[in-house]
Amino acid sequence: MIGGLGKSFAYASILTSGNKVRITGQDVGRGTFSHRHAIVYDNKTGETHIPLQNIEKDQGSFTIYDSLLSEAAVLGFEYGYSTTTQMPW
């Protein structure tokens, strides 16, 4: 529990600095591991809420991508994505 909370605080710090955060992997939306509660579901309406997308007005974007790929394949995909994405600096 503490590890997941610590990661959420770290993500929030990155986001409020204006930087982007992407979480990609198998079942990261539900968060069976350390990203637990990254997406909160309303049991009655089925609506979702992502708390880290709503910290402050001018924060960086926070996106979650559930993937069918294995963790190793996701790592390769993200490496390729990072080498082709324009960085702000």
HTML snippet that shows the backbone in 3Dmol.js (N, CA, C, O; Angstrom):
<script src="https://3Dmol.org/build/3Dmol-min.js"></script>
<div id="view" style="width:600px;height:400px;position:relative"></div>
<script>
const pdb = `
ATOM      1  N   MET A   1       0.815  -1.190   0.000  1.00  0.00           N
ATOM      2  CA  MET A   1       0.000   0.000   0.000  1.00  0.00           C
ATOM      3  C   MET A   1       0.864   1.262   0.000  1.00  0.00           C
ATOM      4  O   MET A   1       0.619   2.181  -0.782  1.00  0.00           O
ATOM      5  N   ILE A   2       1.851   1.310   0.855  1.00  0.00           N
ATOM      6  CA  ILE A   2       2.708   2.492   0.932  1.00  0.00           C
ATOM      7  C   ILE A   2       3.452   2.697  -0.381  1.00  0.00           C
ATOM      8  O   ILE A   2       3.592   3.834  -0.833  1.00  0.00           O
ATOM      9  N   GLY A   3       3.936   1.612  -1.007  1.00  0.00           N
ATOM     10  CA  GLY A   3       4.649   1.740  -2.275  1.00  0.00           C
ATOM     11  C   GLY A   3       3.780   2.367  -3.349  1.00  0.00           C
ATOM     12  O   GLY A   3       4.239   3.235  -4.091  1.00  0.00           O
ATOM     13  N   GLY A   4       2.520   1.934  -3.440  1.00  0.00           N
ATOM     14  CA  GLY A   4       1.593   2.500  -4.412  1.00  0.00           C
ATOM     15  C   GLY A   4       1.293   3.959  -4.126  1.00  0.00           C
ATOM     16  O   GLY A   4       1.217   4.767  -5.051  1.00  0.00           O
ATOM     17  N   LEU A   5       1.123   4.307  -2.867  1.00  0.00           N
ATOM     18  CA  LEU A   5       0.868   5.690  -2.479  1.00  0.00           C
ATOM     19  C   LEU A   5       2.077   6.562  -2.807  1.00  0.00           C
ATOM     20  O   LEU A   5       1.930   7.680  -3.302  1.00  0.00           O
ATOM     21  N   GLY A   6       3.263   6.046  -2.530  1.00  0.00           N
ATOM     22  CA  GLY A   6       4.486   6.787  -2.849  1.00  0.00           C
ATOM     23  C   GLY A   6       4.606   7.050  -4.345  1.00  0.00           C
ATOM     24  O   GLY A   6       5.007   8.138  -4.759  1.00  0.00           O
ATOM     25  N   LYS A   7       4.256   6.046  -5.160  1.00  0.00           N
ATOM     26  CA  LYS A   7       4.295   6.240  -6.613  1.00  0.00           C
ATOM     27  C   LYS A   7       3.269   7.275  -7.051  1.00  0.00           C
ATOM     28  O   LYS A   7       3.547   8.090  -7.930  1.00  0.00           O
ATOM     29  N   SER A   8       2.094   7.251  -6.450  1.00  0.00           N
ATOM     30  CA  SER A   8       1.076   8.243  -6.800  1.00  0.00           C
ATOM     31  C   SER A   8       1.565   9.655  -6.471  1.00  0.00           C
ATOM     32  O   SER A   8       1.346  10.583  -7.249  1.00  0.00           O
ATOM     33  N   PHE A   9       2.223   9.820  -5.330  1.00  0.00           N
ATOM     34  CA  PHE A   9       2.791  11.127  -4.981  1.00  0.00           C
ATOM     35  C   PHE A   9       3.880  11.534  -5.977  1.00  0.00           C
ATOM     36  O   PHE A   9       3.976  12.701  -6.356  1.00  0.00           O
ATOM     37  N   ALA A  10       4.691  10.575  -6.392  1.00  0.00           N
ATOM     38  CA  ALA A  10       5.745  10.876  -7.372  1.00  0.00           C
ATOM     39  C   ALA A  10       5.130  11.293  -8.704  1.00  0.00           C
ATOM     40  O   ALA A  10       5.575  12.265  -9.315  1.00  0.00           O
ATOM     41  N   TYR A  11       4.103  10.561  -9.161  1.00  0.00           N
ATOM     42  CA  TYR A  11       3.412  10.941 -10.401  1.00  0.00           C
ATOM     43  C   TYR A  11       2.818  12.341 -10.269  1.00  0.00           C
ATOM     44  O   TYR A  11       2.930  13.150 -11.190  1.00  0.00           O
ATOM     45  N   ALA A  12       2.189  12.633  -9.133  1.00  0.00           N
ATOM     46  CA  ALA A  12       1.584  13.943  -8.918  1.00  0.00           C
ATOM     47  C   ALA A  12       2.646  15.047  -8.977  1.00  0.00           C
ATOM     48  O   ALA A  12       2.398  16.116  -9.536  1.00  0.00           O
ATOM     49  N   SER A  13       3.808  14.797  -8.412  1.00  0.00           N
ATOM     50  CA  SER A  13       4.892  15.772  -8.444  1.00  0.00           C
ATOM     51  C   SER A  13       5.352  16.038  -9.877  1.00  0.00           C
ATOM     52  O   SER A  13       5.590  17.184 -10.260  1.00  0.00           O
ATOM     53  N   ILE A  14       5.473  14.969 -10.660  1.00  0.00           N
ATOM     54  CA  ILE A  14       5.873  15.110 -12.066  1.00  0.00           C
ATOM     55  C   ILE A  14       4.815  15.895 -12.839  1.00  0.00           C
ATOM     56  O   ILE A  14       5.141  16.785 -13.624  1.00  0.00           O
ATOM     57  N   LEU A  15       3.548  15.557 -12.611  1.00  0.00           N
ATOM     58  CA  LEU A  15       2.448  16.203 -13.324  1.00  0.00           C
ATOM     59  C   LEU A  15       2.332  17.680 -12.992  1.00  0.00           C
ATOM     60  O   LEU A  15       2.119  18.500 -13.885  1.00  0.00           O
ATOM     61  N   THR A  16       2.469  18.031 -11.719  1.00  0.00           N
ATOM     62  CA  THR A  16       2.336  19.434 -11.329  1.00  0.00           C
ATOM     63  C   THR A  16       3.534  20.266 -11.765  1.00  0.00           C
ATOM     64  O   THR A  16       3.493  21.495 -11.716  1.00  0.00           O
ATOM     65  N   SER A  17       4.602  19.593 -12.193  1.00  0.00           N
ATOM     66  CA  SER A  17       5.746  20.295 -12.778  1.00  0.00           C
ATOM     67  C   SER A  17       5.530  20.562 -14.267  1.00  0.00           C
ATOM     68  O   SER A  17       6.370  21.173 -14.927  1.00  0.00           O
ATOM     69  N   GLY A  18       4.376  20.090 -14.792  1.00  0.00           N
ATOM     70  CA  GLY A  18       4.046  20.323 -16.198  1.00  0.00           C
ATOM     71  C   GLY A  18       4.471  19.217 -17.142  1.00  0.00           C
ATOM     72  O   GLY A  18       4.322  19.348 -18.357  1.00  0.00           O
ATOM     73  N   ASN A  19       5.002  18.123 -16.599  1.00  0.00           N
ATOM     74  CA  ASN A  19       5.460  17.019 -17.435  1.00  0.00           C
ATOM     75  C   ASN A  19       4.368  15.975 -17.611  1.00  0.00           C
ATOM     76  O   ASN A  19       3.428  15.899 -16.819  1.00  0.00           O
ATOM     77  N   LYS A  20       4.507  15.164 -18.672  1.00  0.00           N
ATOM     78  CA  LYS A  20       3.543  14.116 -18.968  1.00  0.00           C
ATOM     79  C   LYS A  20       3.916  12.817 -18.269  1.00  0.00           C
ATOM     80  O   LYS A  20       5.092  12.551 -18.019  1.00  0.00           O
ATOM     81  N   VAL A  21       2.902  12.006 -17.953  1.00  0.00           N
ATOM     82  CA  VAL A  21       3.109  10.664 -17.405  1.00  0.00           C
ATOM     83  C   VAL A  21       2.244   9.704 -18.211  1.00  0.00           C
ATOM     84  O   VAL A  21       1.049   9.936 -18.392  1.00  0.00           O
ATOM     85  N   ARG A  22       2.857   8.620 -18.694  1.00  0.00           N
ATOM     86  CA  ARG A  22       2.138   7.537 -19.379  1.00  0.00           C
ATOM     87  C   ARG A  22       2.389   6.266 -18.594  1.00  0.00           C
ATOM     88  O   ARG A  22       3.530   5.940 -18.266  1.00  0.00           O
ATOM     89  N   ILE A  23       1.309   5.546 -18.293  1.00  0.00           N
ATOM     90  CA  ILE A  23       1.436   4.237 -17.675  1.00  0.00           C
ATOM     91  C   ILE A  23       0.875   3.229 -18.674  1.00  0.00           C
ATOM     92  O   ILE A  23      -0.273   3.345 -19.105  1.00  0.00           O
ATOM     93  N   THR A  24       1.675   2.259 -19.032  1.00  0.00           N
ATOM     94  CA  THR A  24       1.282   1.273 -20.025  1.00  0.00           C
ATOM     95  C   THR A  24       1.607  -0.114 -19.505  1.00  0.00           C
ATOM     96  O   THR A  24       2.645  -0.320 -18.877  1.00  0.00           O
ATOM     97  N   GLY A  25       0.725  -1.060 -19.762  1.00  0.00           N
ATOM     98  CA  GLY A  25       0.995  -2.441 -19.379  1.00  0.00           C
ATOM     99  C   GLY A  25      -0.274  -3.250 -19.259  1.00  0.00           C
ATOM    100  O   GLY A  25      -1.372  -2.763 -19.527  1.00  0.00           O
ATOM    101  N   GLN A  26      -0.108  -4.479 -18.858  1.00  0.00           N
ATOM    102  CA  GLN A  26      -1.248  -5.365 -18.696  1.00  0.00           C
ATOM    103  C   GLN A  26      -2.037  -4.967 -17.455  1.00  0.00           C
ATOM    104  O   GLN A  26      -1.512  -4.983 -16.341  1.00  0.00           O
ATOM    105  N   ASP A  27      -3.278  -4.616 -17.655  1.00  0.00           N
ATOM    106  CA  ASP A  27      -4.213  -4.358 -16.569  1.00  0.00           C
ATOM    107  C   ASP A  27      -3.803  -3.213 -15.641  1.00  0.00           C
ATOM    108  O   ASP A  27      -4.108  -3.249 -14.449  1.00  0.00           O
ATOM    109  N   VAL A  28      -3.123  -2.207 -16.168  1.00  0.00           N
ATOM    110  CA  VAL A  28      -2.708  -1.097 -15.309  1.00  0.00           C
ATOM    111  C   VAL A  28      -3.868  -0.190 -14.928  1.00  0.00           C
ATOM    112  O   VAL A  28      -3.801   0.508 -13.916  1.00  0.00           O
ATOM    113  N   GLY A  29      -4.931  -0.190 -15.725  1.00  0.00           N
ATOM    114  CA  GLY A  29      -6.092   0.627 -15.372  1.00  0.00           C
ATOM    115  C   GLY A  29      -6.748   0.162 -14.091  1.00  0.00           C
ATOM    116  O   GLY A  29      -7.105   0.965 -13.229  1.00  0.00           O
ATOM    117  N   ARG A  30      -6.903  -1.156 -13.977  1.00  0.00           N
ATOM    118  CA  ARG A  30      -7.485  -1.717 -12.757  1.00  0.00           C
ATOM    119  C   ARG A  30      -6.467  -1.659 -11.627  1.00  0.00           C
ATOM    120  O   ARG A  30      -6.818  -1.474 -10.462  1.00  0.00           O
ATOM    121  N   GLY A  31      -5.222  -1.817 -11.987  1.00  0.00           N
ATOM    122  CA  GLY A  31      -4.159  -1.659 -11.001  1.00  0.00           C
ATOM    123  C   GLY A  31      -3.990  -2.825 -10.064  1.00  0.00           C
ATOM    124  O   GLY A  31      -4.058  -2.657  -8.846  1.00  0.00           O
ATOM    125  N   THR A  32      -3.772  -4.000 -10.604  1.00  0.00           N
ATOM    126  CA  THR A  32      -3.598  -5.158  -9.735  1.00  0.00           C
ATOM    127  C   THR A  32      -2.287  -5.114  -8.966  1.00  0.00           C
ATOM    128  O   THR A  32      -2.101  -5.865  -8.008  1.00  0.00           O
ATOM    129  N   PHE A  33      -1.382  -4.241  -9.377  1.00  0.00           N
ATOM    130  CA  PHE A  33      -0.103  -4.158  -8.686  1.00  0.00           C
ATOM    131  C   PHE A  33       0.010  -2.795  -8.005  1.00  0.00           C
ATOM    132  O   PHE A  33      -0.875  -2.420  -7.236  1.00  0.00           O
ATOM    133  N   SER A  34       1.063  -2.061  -8.270  1.00  0.00           N
ATOM    134  CA  SER A  34       1.302  -0.821  -7.518  1.00  0.00           C
ATOM    135  C   SER A  34       0.486   0.370  -8.012  1.00  0.00           C
ATOM    136  O   SER A  34       0.479   1.409  -7.352  1.00  0.00           O
ATOM    137  N   HIS A  35      -0.198   0.258  -9.143  1.00  0.00           N
ATOM    138  CA  HIS A  35      -0.987   1.382  -9.645  1.00  0.00           C
ATOM    139  C   HIS A  35      -2.435   1.281  -9.201  1.00  0.00           C
ATOM    140  O   HIS A  35      -3.320   1.883  -9.809  1.00  0.00           O
ATOM    141  N   ARG A  36      -2.676   0.526  -8.152  1.00  0.00           N
ATOM    142  CA  ARG A  36      -4.050   0.309  -7.682  1.00  0.00           C
ATOM    143  C   ARG A  36      -4.783   1.636  -7.511  1.00  0.00           C
ATOM    144  O   ARG A  36      -4.251   2.593  -6.948  1.00  0.00           O
ATOM    145  N   HIS A  37      -5.988   1.668  -7.998  1.00  0.00           N
ATOM    146  CA  HIS A  37      -6.876   2.835  -7.925  1.00  0.00           C
ATOM    147  C   HIS A  37      -6.422   3.992  -8.807  1.00  0.00           C
ATOM    148  O   HIS A  37      -6.781   5.142  -8.551  1.00  0.00           O
ATOM    149  N   ALA A  38      -5.639   3.703  -9.842  1.00  0.00           N
ATOM    150  CA  ALA A  38      -5.309   4.754 -10.806  1.00  0.00           C
ATOM    151  C   ALA A  38      -6.583   5.190 -11.528  1.00  0.00           C
ATOM    152  O   ALA A  38      -6.740   6.362 -11.868  1.00  0.00           O
ATOM    153  N   ILE A  39      -7.493   4.239 -11.760  1.00  0.00           N
ATOM    154  CA  ILE A  39      -8.815   4.527 -12.295  1.00  0.00           C
ATOM    155  C   ILE A  39      -9.828   4.067 -11.257  1.00  0.00           C
ATOM    156  O   ILE A  39      -9.791   2.923 -10.803  1.00  0.00           O
ATOM    157  N   VAL A  40     -10.732   4.966 -10.885  1.00  0.00           N
ATOM    158  CA  VAL A  40     -11.775   4.643  -9.918  1.00  0.00           C
ATOM    159  C   VAL A  40     -13.087   4.488 -10.688  1.00  0.00           C
ATOM    160  O   VAL A  40     -13.448   5.349 -11.491  1.00  0.00           O
ATOM    161  N   TYR A  41     -13.798   3.385 -10.436  1.00  0.00           N
ATOM    162  CA  TYR A  41     -15.039   3.086 -11.145  1.00  0.00           C
ATOM    163  C   TYR A  41     -16.245   3.307 -10.248  1.00  0.00           C
ATOM    164  O   TYR A  41     -16.239   2.923  -9.079  1.00  0.00           O
ATOM    165  N   ASP A  42     -17.288   3.932 -10.805  1.00  0.00           N
ATOM    166  CA  ASP A  42     -18.560   4.084 -10.107  1.00  0.00           C
ATOM    167  C   ASP A  42     -19.372   2.813 -10.371  1.00  0.00           C
ATOM    168  O   ASP A  42     -19.714   2.527 -11.519  1.00  0.00           O
ATOM    169  N   ASN A  43     -19.679   2.060  -9.334  1.00  0.00           N
ATOM    170  CA  ASN A  43     -20.395   0.791  -9.502  1.00  0.00           C
ATOM    171  C   ASN A  43     -21.800   0.961 -10.049  1.00  0.00           C
ATOM    172  O   ASN A  43     -22.313   0.063 -10.716  1.00  0.00           O
ATOM    173  N   LYS A  44     -22.423   2.082  -9.782  1.00  0.00           N
ATOM    174  CA  LYS A  44     -23.800   2.293 -10.242  1.00  0.00           C
ATOM    175  C   LYS A  44     -23.872   2.740 -11.692  1.00  0.00           C
ATOM    176  O   LYS A  44     -24.694   2.235 -12.456  1.00  0.00           O
ATOM    177  N   THR A  45     -23.028   3.675 -12.076  1.00  0.00           N
ATOM    178  CA  THR A  45     -23.108   4.248 -13.431  1.00  0.00           C
ATOM    179  C   THR A  45     -22.082   3.665 -14.395  1.00  0.00           C
ATOM    180  O   THR A  45     -22.247   3.773 -15.610  1.00  0.00           O
ATOM    181  N   GLY A  46     -21.032   3.054 -13.875  1.00  0.00           N
ATOM    182  CA  GLY A  46     -19.968   2.540 -14.729  1.00  0.00           C
ATOM    183  C   GLY A  46     -18.991   3.611 -15.177  1.00  0.00           C
ATOM    184  O   GLY A  46     -18.045   3.319 -15.908  1.00  0.00           O
ATOM    185  N   GLU A  47     -19.207   4.849 -14.749  1.00  0.00           N
ATOM    186  CA  GLU A  47     -18.299   5.936 -15.121  1.00  0.00           C
ATOM    187  C   GLU A  47     -16.948   5.758 -14.439  1.00  0.00           C
ATOM    188  O   GLU A  47     -16.836   5.156 -13.371  1.00  0.00           O
ATOM    189  N   THR A  48     -15.933   6.302 -15.093  1.00  0.00           N
ATOM    190  CA  THR A  48     -14.585   6.217 -14.536  1.00  0.00           C
ATOM    191  C   THR A  48     -14.102   7.613 -14.131  1.00  0.00           C
ATOM    192  O   THR A  48     -14.544   8.627 -14.671  1.00  0.00           O
ATOM    193  N   HIS A  49     -13.205   7.628 -13.191  1.00  0.00           N
ATOM    194  CA  HIS A  49     -12.564   8.861 -12.741  1.00  0.00           C
ATOM    195  C   HIS A  49     -11.088   8.548 -12.531  1.00  0.00           C
ATOM    196  O   HIS A  49     -10.744   7.558 -11.886  1.00  0.00           O
ATOM    197  N   ILE A  50     -10.232   9.380 -13.068  1.00  0.00           N
ATOM    198  CA  ILE A  50      -8.789   9.211 -12.899  1.00  0.00           C
ATOM    199  C   ILE A  50      -8.284  10.396 -12.077  1.00  0.00           C
ATOM    200  O   ILE A  50      -8.068  11.481 -12.617  1.00  0.00           O
ATOM    201  N   PRO A  51      -8.097  10.191 -10.767  1.00  0.00           N
ATOM    202  CA  PRO A  51      -7.732  11.303  -9.875  1.00  0.00           C
ATOM    203  C   PRO A  51      -6.487  12.079 -10.312  1.00  0.00           C
ATOM    204  O   PRO A  51      -6.444  13.299 -10.149  1.00  0.00           O
ATOM    205  N   LEU A  52      -5.489  11.412 -10.855  1.00  0.00           N
ATOM    206  CA  LEU A  52      -4.255  12.107 -11.222  1.00  0.00           C
ATOM    207  C   LEU A  52      -4.408  12.997 -12.453  1.00  0.00           C
ATOM    208  O   LEU A  52      -3.495  13.754 -12.784  1.00  0.00           O
ATOM    209  N   GLN A  53      -5.548  12.915 -13.130  1.00  0.00           N
ATOM    210  CA  GLN A  53      -5.803  13.834 -14.249  1.00  0.00           C
ATOM    211  C   GLN A  53      -6.389  15.152 -13.765  1.00  0.00           C
ATOM    212  O   GLN A  53      -6.566  16.080 -14.554  1.00  0.00           O
ATOM    213  N   ASN A  54      -6.689  15.241 -12.479  1.00  0.00           N
ATOM    214  CA  ASN A  54      -7.400  16.412 -11.955  1.00  0.00           C
ATOM    215  C   ASN A  54      -6.744  17.000 -10.717  1.00  0.00           C
ATOM    216  O   ASN A  54      -7.426  17.311  -9.740  1.00  0.00           O
ATOM    217  N   ILE A  55      -5.433  17.152 -10.750  1.00  0.00           N
ATOM    218  CA  ILE A  55      -4.738  17.707  -9.584  1.00  0.00           C
ATOM    219  C   ILE A  55      -4.807  19.227  -9.600  1.00  0.00           C
ATOM    220  O   ILE A  55      -5.218  19.851  -8.622  1.00  0.00           O
ATOM    221  N   GLU A  56      -4.402  19.814 -10.715  1.00  0.00           N
ATOM    222  CA  GLU A  56      -4.482  21.268 -10.857  1.00  0.00           C
ATOM    223  C   GLU A  56      -4.693  21.617 -12.318  1.00  0.00           C
ATOM    224  O   GLU A  56      -4.546  20.769 -13.198  1.00  0.00           O
ATOM    225  N   LYS A  57      -5.036  22.861 -12.570  1.00  0.00           N
ATOM    226  CA  LYS A  57      -5.466  23.299 -13.895  1.00  0.00           C
ATOM    227  C   LYS A  57      -4.398  23.123 -14.983  1.00  0.00           C
ATOM    228  O   LYS A  57      -4.702  22.608 -16.059  1.00  0.00           O
ATOM    229  N   ASP A  58      -3.179  23.532 -14.725  1.00  0.00           N
ATOM    230  CA  ASP A  58      -2.141  23.539 -15.763  1.00  0.00           C
ATOM    231  C   ASP A  58      -1.140  22.395 -15.621  1.00  0.00           C
ATOM    232  O   ASP A  58       0.041  22.570 -15.923  1.00  0.00           O
ATOM    233  N   GLN A  59      -1.582  21.261 -15.179  1.00  0.00           N
ATOM    234  CA  GLN A  59      -0.682  20.129 -14.988  1.00  0.00           C
ATOM    235  C   GLN A  59      -0.390  19.429 -16.311  1.00  0.00           C
ATOM    236  O   GLN A  59      -1.057  19.682 -17.314  1.00  0.00           O
ATOM    237  N   GLY A  60       0.603  18.555 -16.309  1.00  0.00           N
ATOM    238  CA  GLY A  60       0.884  17.723 -17.465  1.00  0.00           C
ATOM    239  C   GLY A  60      -0.180  16.651 -17.623  1.00  0.00           C
ATOM    240  O   GLY A  60      -0.955  16.396 -16.701  1.00  0.00           O
ATOM    241  N   SER A  61      -0.215  16.023 -18.795  1.00  0.00           N
ATOM    242  CA  SER A  61      -1.234  15.000 -19.035  1.00  0.00           C
ATOM    243  C   SER A  61      -0.848  13.674 -18.384  1.00  0.00           C
ATOM    244  O   SER A  61       0.327  13.311 -18.319  1.00  0.00           O
ATOM    245  N   PHE A  62      -1.855  12.969 -17.910  1.00  0.00           N
ATOM    246  CA  PHE A  62      -1.679  11.656 -17.292  1.00  0.00           C
ATOM    247  C   PHE A  62      -2.547  10.668 -18.064  1.00  0.00           C
ATOM    248  O   PHE A  62      -3.772  10.787 -18.071  1.00  0.00           O
ATOM    249  N   THR A  63      -1.914   9.697 -18.713  1.00  0.00           N
ATOM    250  CA  THR A  63      -2.665   8.737 -19.520  1.00  0.00           C
ATOM    251  C   THR A  63      -2.328   7.316 -19.099  1.00  0.00           C
ATOM    252  O   THR A  63      -1.203   7.007 -18.705  1.00  0.00           O
ATOM    253  N   ILE A  64      -3.330   6.473 -19.195  1.00  0.00           N
ATOM    254  CA  ILE A  64      -3.194   5.063 -18.846  1.00  0.00           C
ATOM    255  C   ILE A  64      -3.598   4.242 -20.052  1.00  0.00           C
ATOM    256  O   ILE A  64      -4.673   4.447 -20.616  1.00  0.00           O
ATOM    257  N   TYR A  65      -2.736   3.308 -20.455  1.00  0.00           N
ATOM    258  CA  TYR A  65      -3.015   2.443 -21.585  1.00  0.00           C
ATOM    259  C   TYR A  65      -2.935   0.990 -21.147  1.00  0.00           C
ATOM    260  O   TYR A  65      -1.850   0.461 -20.905  1.00  0.00           O
ATOM    261  N   ASP A  66      -4.091   0.351 -21.047  1.00  0.00           N
ATOM    262  CA  ASP A  66      -4.102  -1.093 -20.818  1.00  0.00           C
ATOM    263  C   ASP A  66      -3.660  -1.770 -22.109  1.00  0.00           C
ATOM    264  O   ASP A  66      -4.085  -1.376 -23.195  1.00  0.00           O
ATOM    265  N   SER A  67      -2.830  -2.763 -21.997  1.00  0.00           N
ATOM    266  CA  SER A  67      -2.286  -3.418 -23.171  1.00  0.00           C
ATOM    267  C   SER A  67      -2.433  -4.931 -23.072  1.00  0.00           C
ATOM    268  O   SER A  67      -2.354  -5.503 -21.985  1.00  0.00           O
ATOM    269  N   LEU A  68      -2.642  -5.558 -24.195  1.00  0.00           N
ATOM    270  CA  LEU A  68      -2.651  -7.018 -24.253  1.00  0.00           C
ATOM    271  C   LEU A  68      -1.238  -7.569 -24.381  1.00  0.00           C
ATOM    272  O   LEU A  68      -1.023  -8.776 -24.264  1.00  0.00           O
ATOM    273  N   LEU A  69      -0.277  -6.686 -24.620  1.00  0.00           N
ATOM    274  CA  LEU A  69       1.103  -7.107 -24.780  1.00  0.00           C
ATOM    275  C   LEU A  69       1.694  -7.562 -23.450  1.00  0.00           C
ATOM    276  O   LEU A  69       1.249  -7.137 -22.384  1.00  0.00           O
ATOM    277  N   SER A  70       2.693  -8.421 -23.523  1.00  0.00           N
ATOM    278  CA  SER A  70       3.426  -8.800 -22.317  1.00  0.00           C
ATOM    279  C   SER A  70       4.192  -7.577 -21.822  1.00  0.00           C
ATOM    280  O   SER A  70       4.361  -6.604 -22.558  1.00  0.00           O
ATOM    281  N   GLU A  71       4.645  -7.629 -20.600  1.00  0.00           N
ATOM    282  CA  GLU A  71       5.383  -6.496 -20.039  1.00  0.00           C
ATOM    283  C   GLU A  71       6.649  -6.205 -20.848  1.00  0.00           C
ATOM    284  O   GLU A  71       7.010  -5.042 -21.028  1.00  0.00           O
ATOM    285  N   ALA A  72       7.316  -7.232 -21.329  1.00  0.00           N
ATOM    286  CA  ALA A  72       8.521  -7.015 -22.136  1.00  0.00           C
ATOM    287  C   ALA A  72       8.170  -6.338 -23.459  1.00  0.00           C
ATOM    288  O   ALA A  72       8.896  -5.456 -23.917  1.00  0.00           O
ATOM    289  N   ALA A  73       7.061  -6.747 -24.073  1.00  0.00           N
ATOM    290  CA  ALA A  73       6.641  -6.131 -25.332  1.00  0.00           C
ATOM    291  C   ALA A  73       6.235  -4.679 -25.120  1.00  0.00           C
ATOM    292  O   ALA A  73       6.520  -3.824 -25.959  1.00  0.00           O
ATOM    293  N   VAL A  74       5.577  -4.400 -24.012  1.00  0.00           N
ATOM    294  CA  VAL A  74       5.197  -3.021 -23.694  1.00  0.00           C
ATOM    295  C   VAL A  74       6.437  -2.166 -23.508  1.00  0.00           C
ATOM    296  O   VAL A  74       6.474  -1.021 -23.957  1.00  0.00           O
ATOM    297  N   LEU A  75       7.442  -2.705 -22.858  1.00  0.00           N
ATOM    298  CA  LEU A  75       8.688  -1.971 -22.659  1.00  0.00           C
ATOM    299  C   LEU A  75       9.300  -1.602 -24.007  1.00  0.00           C
ATOM    300  O   LEU A  75       9.762  -0.476 -24.193  1.00  0.00           O
ATOM    301  N   GLY A  76       9.305  -2.542 -24.944  1.00  0.00           N
ATOM    302  CA  GLY A  76       9.819  -2.260 -26.284  1.00  0.00           C
ATOM    303  C   GLY A  76       8.996  -1.197 -26.995  1.00  0.00           C
ATOM    304  O   GLY A  76       9.550  -0.304 -27.637  1.00  0.00           O
ATOM    305  N   PHE A  77       7.671  -1.292 -26.883  1.00  0.00           N
ATOM    306  CA  PHE A  77       6.794  -0.303 -27.496  1.00  0.00           C
ATOM    307  C   PHE A  77       7.058   1.081 -26.916  1.00  0.00           C
ATOM    308  O   PHE A  77       7.193   2.050 -27.663  1.00  0.00           O
ATOM    309  N   GLU A  78       7.131   1.178 -25.601  1.00  0.00           N
ATOM    310  CA  GLU A  78       7.353   2.462 -24.955  1.00  0.00           C
ATOM    311  C   GLU A  78       8.724   3.037 -25.299  1.00  0.00           C
ATOM    312  O   GLU A  78       8.870   4.252 -25.435  1.00  0.00           O
ATOM    313  N   TYR A  79       9.721   2.180 -25.439  1.00  0.00           N
ATOM    314  CA  TYR A  79      11.043   2.673 -25.845  1.00  0.00           C
ATOM    315  C   TYR A  79      10.938   3.309 -27.238  1.00  0.00           C
ATOM    316  O   TYR A  79      11.451   4.404 -27.467  1.00  0.00           O
ATOM    317  N   GLY A  80      10.275   2.618 -28.156  1.00  0.00           N
ATOM    318  CA  GLY A  80      10.094   3.172 -29.499  1.00  0.00           C
ATOM    319  C   GLY A  80       9.304   4.469 -29.474  1.00  0.00           C
ATOM    320  O   GLY A  80       9.640   5.416 -30.186  1.00  0.00           O
ATOM    321  N   TYR A  81       8.261   4.520 -28.663  1.00  0.00           N
ATOM    322  CA  TYR A  81       7.458   5.734 -28.537  1.00  0.00           C
ATOM    323  C   TYR A  81       8.302   6.889 -28.019  1.00  0.00           C
ATOM    324  O   TYR A  81       8.220   8.009 -28.523  1.00  0.00           O
ATOM    325  N   SER A  82       9.111   6.604 -27.013  1.00  0.00           N
ATOM    326  CA  SER A  82       9.916   7.680 -26.400  1.00  0.00           C
ATOM    327  C   SER A  82      10.970   8.231 -27.370  1.00  0.00           C
ATOM    328  O   SER A  82      11.344   9.400 -27.272  1.00  0.00           O
ATOM    329  N   THR A  83      11.445   7.413 -28.290  1.00  0.00           N
ATOM    330  CA  THR A  83      12.476   7.893 -29.224  1.00  0.00           C
ATOM    331  C   THR A  83      11.888   8.702 -30.364  1.00  0.00           C
ATOM    332  O   THR A  83      12.627   9.391 -31.068  1.00  0.00           O
ATOM    333  N   THR A  84      10.577   8.639 -30.568  1.00  0.00           N
ATOM    334  CA  THR A  84       9.951   9.376 -31.659  1.00  0.00           C
ATOM    335  C   THR A  84       9.096  10.534 -31.189  1.00  0.00           C
ATOM    336  O   THR A  84       8.559  11.276 -32.012  1.00  0.00           O
ATOM    337  N   THR A  85       8.959  10.705 -29.890  1.00  0.00           N
ATOM    338  CA  THR A  85       8.113  11.766 -29.333  1.00  0.00           C
ATOM    339  C   THR A  85       8.951  13.015 -29.085  1.00  0.00           C
ATOM    340  O   THR A  85      10.057  12.940 -28.551  1.00  0.00           O
ATOM    341  N   GLN A  86       8.412  14.154 -29.477  1.00  0.00           N
ATOM    342  CA  GLN A  86       9.102  15.426 -29.227  1.00  0.00           C
ATOM    343  C   GLN A  86       9.084  15.732 -27.740  1.00  0.00           C
ATOM    344  O   GLN A  86       8.015  15.751 -27.131  1.00  0.00           O
ATOM    345  N   MET A  87      10.199  15.962 -27.167  1.00  0.00           N
ATOM    346  CA  MET A  87      10.299  16.331 -25.757  1.00  0.00           C
ATOM    347  C   MET A  87      10.277  17.864 -25.660  1.00  0.00           C
ATOM    348  O   MET A  87      10.767  18.545 -26.561  1.00  0.00           O
ATOM    349  N   PRO A  88       9.716  18.405 -24.583  1.00  0.00           N
ATOM    350  CA  PRO A  88       9.566  19.860 -24.467  1.00  0.00           C
ATOM    351  C   PRO A  88      10.869  20.623 -24.248  1.00  0.00           C
ATOM    352  O   PRO A  88      10.871  21.848 -24.367  1.00  0.00           O
ATOM    353  N   TRP A  89      11.952  19.968 -23.942  1.00  0.00           N
ATOM    354  CA  TRP A  89      13.181  20.709 -23.664  1.00  0.00           C
ATOM    355  C   TRP A  89      14.093  20.707 -24.803  1.00  0.00           C
ATOM    356  O   TRP A  89      15.175  21.290 -24.729  1.00  0.00           O
TER     357      TRP A  89
END
`;
const viewer = $3Dmol.createViewer("view");
viewer.addModel(pdb, "pdb");
viewer.setStyle({}, {cartoon: {color: "spectrum"}});
viewer.zoomTo();
viewer.render();
</script>
